[in-house]
Amino acid sequence: MIVRLQNKAPGGDRILQPYFYLGRGGKSGLNEVFRQEKKYLMNLADGQALCGRLAGVMMEDEHNGALGYRVRSLYFDTLDEGDFEDKINGLELRRKLRLRCYSPGDSFAMLEMKQKEGAYQKKRSLRVRRADARRLQEGDYAPLLEYEEPFAAECYGLMHRMCYRPKTVVEYQRRAFIAKENHIRITLDHHIVANEARFDLFAPDLNLYPVLDPFQAVLEVKYDGFLLSYLKALVNLADRSELSVSKYCLARSAGLKFQI
C-alpha cells in the first residue's frame, strides 16, 4: 500500500512525496504501528486516579514503576521550523523526527518518525547504537547508511535533503497501560521538561526546565479501529480537555517566543 507525506519544494511550497507502508512485520530492528491517537490535558491528581482504575482492567507496561518510567527524546526539525509550523497550522499531513531513550546510560536509542494522516498516526522506529545516535545528534547522518532497513536510508535522505537539525530535548515521566484488543495503549505523561540549548540525549546532567504546569498531565489514548466501550467510559470519567499541541511544540514554544 502506498501513502503520501508532505515535503517542501525548493521554492518553499509544500508538495507530496510517496513513501511505502511496510506493514507490521519487517526486520528485527524496525517496528511499525498505524493507529488513531487522542490527547487530553488533565489535572495530575485526576490522572493518577484514572491510572488506578485502568490498572484494574488493563495490563501495566512492564517498565512501570510507582510513578511510571522516564522517557527522553531529542527532536529534529528543518532549518525553517517546518514540522513545528505544520503542527501549529494543523496540517492534515505532517511528521515528527526524533531520537528516543529511556535512561542516559542506555546503550541504544530509537530513531522514530511519526506521520500524521487525518485521524491516524503512523510510527516507525529503528533501534540504533549509542555511538551512532551520538553522531546523529551532532548532525552526522552517515551511520544510517550502515543499517540494512530501508527506513534508515529513507531517514538519511530526508534529513539531508530537508536540512534537519536537532532542536530540543524533551523528558517526562510516563505510566502506560496496554490492552491486546485493537492494540490499545493508554499513557499518562507528567513532569514534562525540556532543554533547547544542549542537544545531548545521553547527558546525565542535562539542565531541564518545565514546559507544562507540574500539576497537569497529558493523557494519550492510542488504538486501532475503535476504542472498546468500557475503556472509553473510564476515560470519559476523567475531567479533561482535548489537547492539540504536542510535547515537542510545548518545548519549542519557550525558545521560539524569545527569538529575535
C-alpha positions as CSV (number, residue, x, y, z in Angstrom):
1,M,0.0,0.0,0.0
2,I,1.3,3.5,-0.9
3,V,0.5,6.5,1.1
4,R,1.8,10.1,0.9
5,L,3.6,12.6,3.1
6,Q,4.4,16.3,2.9
7,N,7.7,17.7,1.9
8,K,8.9,21.1,0.8
9,A,9.8,22.1,-2.7
10,P,12.9,24.3,-3.3
11,G,10.6,27.4,-3.6
12,G,9.2,26.7,-0.2
13,D,5.8,25.3,-1.2
14,R,4.5,22.1,0.3
15,I,4.4,19.1,-2.0
16,L,3.5,15.4,-1.6
17,Q,6.1,12.7,-2.0
18,P,5.4,8.9,-1.9
19,Y,6.6,6.5,0.7
20,F,5.8,2.9,1.2
21,Y,3.8,1.4,4.1
22,L,5.8,-1.6,5.1
23,G,3.3,-3.3,7.4
24,R,3.7,-4.5,10.9
25,G,6.4,-7.1,10.2
26,G,9.8,-6.3,8.7
27,K,13.3,-6.9,10.0
28,S,14.0,-7.2,13.7
29,G,15.4,-3.7,14.0
30,L,12.3,-2.0,12.7
31,N,8.9,-1.6,14.5
32,E,5.9,0.0,12.9
33,V,2.4,0.9,14.1
34,F,-0.6,2.6,12.4
35,R,-3.3,3.8,14.7
36,Q,-5.6,6.5,15.9
37,E,-4.4,8.8,18.7
38,K,-6.2,11.2,21.1
39,K,-4.6,13.5,23.5
40,Y,-6.1,15.2,26.5
41,L,-4.9,17.8,29.1
42,M,-5.9,16.9,32.6
43,N,-5.3,17.6,36.3
44,L,-2.5,15.3,37.6
45,A,-4.5,14.2,40.6
46,D,-7.4,13.1,38.3
47,G,-4.8,11.4,36.1
48,Q,-3.4,9.4,38.9
49,A,-6.9,8.4,40.0
50,L,-7.6,7.3,36.4
51,C,-4.5,5.2,36.4
52,G,-5.8,3.4,39.4
53,R,-9.0,2.5,37.6
54,L,-7.1,1.5,34.4
55,A,-4.8,-0.8,36.4
56,G,-7.8,-2.9,37.3
57,V,-8.8,-3.6,33.7
58,M,-5.6,-3.3,31.7
59,M,-2.1,-4.7,31.8
60,E,0.5,-2.3,33.1
61,D,3.6,-1.7,30.9
62,E,6.4,-4.0,32.2
63,H,8.6,-0.9,32.8
64,N,6.1,0.9,35.0
65,G,7.2,1.7,38.5
66,A,5.3,3.6,41.2
67,L,5.5,6.7,39.0
68,G,5.9,5.0,35.6
69,Y,9.2,5.3,33.7
70,R,11.2,8.1,32.2
71,V,11.2,9.0,28.5
72,R,13.7,11.3,26.9
73,S,13.5,12.4,23.3
74,L,15.7,14.6,21.0
75,Y,13.6,16.2,18.3
76,F,14.9,17.3,14.9
77,D,13.3,19.9,12.6
78,T,14.1,21.7,9.4
79,L,16.1,25.0,9.4
80,D,12.8,26.9,8.9
81,E,10.9,25.0,11.6
82,G,8.8,23.2,9.0
83,D,7.5,20.4,11.2
84,F,6.7,22.8,14.1
85,E,4.8,25.2,11.8
86,D,2.9,22.3,10.2
87,K,1.7,21.2,13.6
88,I,0.7,24.7,14.8
89,N,-1.1,25.3,11.5
90,G,-3.0,22.0,11.9
91,L,-2.0,20.4,8.5
92,E,-3.5,17.1,7.9
93,L,-0.3,15.6,6.6
94,R,2.8,16.2,8.8
95,R,5.7,14.4,10.5
96,K,8.0,14.4,13.5
97,L,11.5,13.0,13.7
98,R,13.2,12.1,17.0
99,L,15.7,10.0,18.8
100,R,14.4,8.4,22.0
101,C,16.0,6.7,25.0
102,Y,14.8,5.8,28.5
103,S,17.9,6.5,30.5
104,P,21.1,8.5,29.9
105,G,23.0,5.2,30.4
106,D,21.2,3.3,27.6
107,S,23.4,1.5,25.1
108,F,21.0,2.4,22.2
109,A,18.4,4.9,21.1
110,M,15.3,4.6,18.9
111,L,15.1,6.7,15.8
112,E,11.4,7.4,15.3
113,M,9.3,9.0,12.6
114,K,5.7,9.8,13.4
115,Q,3.5,10.7,10.4
116,K,0.0,12.2,10.8
117,E,-2.6,11.4,8.2
118,G,-6.0,12.8,9.3
119,A,-7.3,10.8,12.2
120,Y,-4.4,8.2,12.0
121,Q,-0.8,8.2,13.1
122,K,1.9,6.0,11.6
123,K,5.0,5.5,13.7
124,R,8.2,3.7,12.6
125,S,11.0,3.0,15.0
126,L,14.6,1.8,14.3
127,R,17.0,0.8,17.1
128,V,20.4,2.5,16.6
129,R,23.6,2.0,18.5
130,R,24.5,4.6,21.2
131,A,27.6,5.7,19.2
132,D,25.5,6.2,16.1
133,A,22.9,8.1,18.0
134,R,25.6,10.5,19.2
135,R,26.7,11.1,15.6
136,L,23.1,11.8,14.6
137,Q,22.6,14.4,17.3
138,E,25.8,16.1,16.0
139,G,24.3,16.4,12.5
140,D,26.3,13.4,11.0
141,Y,23.7,11.1,9.4
142,A,26.1,8.8,7.7
143,P,25.7,6.0,10.3
144,L,22.2,5.4,8.9
145,L,23.7,4.0,5.7
146,E,25.2,1.2,7.8
147,Y,21.7,-0.2,8.6
148,E,20.0,-2.6,6.2
149,E,16.5,-1.5,6.9
150,P,15.0,0.7,4.1
151,F,13.7,3.1,6.8
152,A,17.2,4.0,7.7
153,A,18.1,5.1,4.1
154,E,14.8,7.0,3.9
155,C,15.6,9.0,7.1
156,Y,19.2,9.6,5.8
157,G,17.8,11.1,2.5
158,L,15.1,13.1,4.2
159,M,17.3,14.6,6.9
160,H,20.0,15.6,4.4
161,R,17.6,16.9,1.7
162,M,15.4,18.9,4.2
163,C,18.3,20.0,6.4
164,Y,17.1,18.6,9.6
165,R,18.9,19.7,12.7
166,P,18.5,18.9,16.5
167,K,16.1,21.4,18.1
168,T,15.2,20.3,21.7
169,V,15.4,17.6,24.2
170,V,12.1,16.7,26.0
171,E,11.8,14.5,29.0
172,Y,8.8,13.3,31.1
173,Q,7.5,10.6,33.4
174,R,5.1,8.1,31.7
175,R,2.8,5.5,33.1
176,A,1.4,3.1,30.4
177,F,-1.4,0.6,30.2
178,I,-2.0,-2.0,27.5
179,A,-5.0,-4.0,26.2
180,K,-4.4,-6.6,23.5
181,E,-7.7,-5.8,21.8
182,N,-7.3,-3.3,19.0
183,H,-3.7,-2.7,20.2
184,I,-5.0,-0.2,22.8
185,R,-2.4,1.7,24.7
186,I,-3.2,4.5,27.2
187,T,-0.5,6.6,28.8
188,L,-0.3,9.4,31.3
189,D,2.7,11.8,30.9
190,H,3.6,14.3,33.6
191,H,6.6,16.4,34.8
192,I,7.3,17.5,31.2
193,V,10.6,19.3,31.0
194,A,12.9,20.4,28.1
195,N,16.2,22.0,27.0
196,E,16.7,23.9,23.8
197,A,20.3,24.7,24.2
198,R,22.1,21.4,24.7
199,F,21.2,18.5,22.4
200,D,22.9,15.6,24.2
201,L,20.3,12.8,24.6
202,F,22.6,10.9,26.9
203,A,23.8,13.7,29.2
204,P,23.1,12.7,32.9
205,D,23.4,16.4,34.0
206,L,21.2,18.0,31.4
207,N,19.6,21.2,32.7
208,L,15.9,20.9,32.1
209,Y,13.1,23.4,32.7
210,P,9.3,22.8,32.9
211,V,7.2,23.5,29.8
212,L,3.9,22.4,31.3
213,D,2.4,23.1,34.8
214,P,3.7,20.3,37.0
215,F,0.1,19.8,38.4
216,Q,-1.1,19.0,34.9
217,A,-0.6,15.9,32.7
218,V,-1.2,14.7,29.2
219,L,-3.4,11.6,28.7
220,E,-2.8,9.8,25.4
221,V,-5.3,7.2,24.1
222,K,-4.0,5.1,21.1
223,Y,-5.9,2.3,19.4
224,D,-6.6,0.6,16.1
225,G,-10.1,0.9,14.6
226,F,-12.2,1.8,17.6
227,L,-11.8,2.2,21.4
228,L,-13.5,-0.5,23.5
229,S,-16.6,0.8,25.3
230,Y,-15.6,0.0,28.8
231,L,-12.3,1.9,28.3
232,K,-14.0,4.8,26.6
233,A,-16.3,5.0,29.6
234,L,-13.4,5.1,32.1
235,V,-11.6,7.8,30.0
236,N,-14.8,9.9,29.8
237,L,-15.0,9.9,33.6
238,A,-11.8,12.0,33.8
239,D,-12.1,15.8,33.8
240,R,-10.1,16.6,30.8
241,S,-10.0,18.8,27.6
242,E,-8.7,17.7,24.2
243,L,-5.1,18.8,23.6
244,S,-3.8,19.5,20.1
245,V,-0.4,20.8,20.9
246,S,2.4,18.2,21.1
247,K,5.1,17.9,23.7
248,Y,7.5,19.0,21.0
249,C,5.6,22.2,20.4
250,L,5.3,22.8,24.1
251,A,9.1,22.6,24.3
252,R,9.8,24.8,21.3
253,S,7.3,27.5,22.2
254,A,9.5,28.6,25.1
255,G,12.6,29.2,22.9
256,L,10.8,30.4,19.8
257,K,8.9,33.0,21.8
258,F,12.1,34.9,22.6
259,Q,13.8,34.6,19.2
260,I,14.9,37.9,17.7
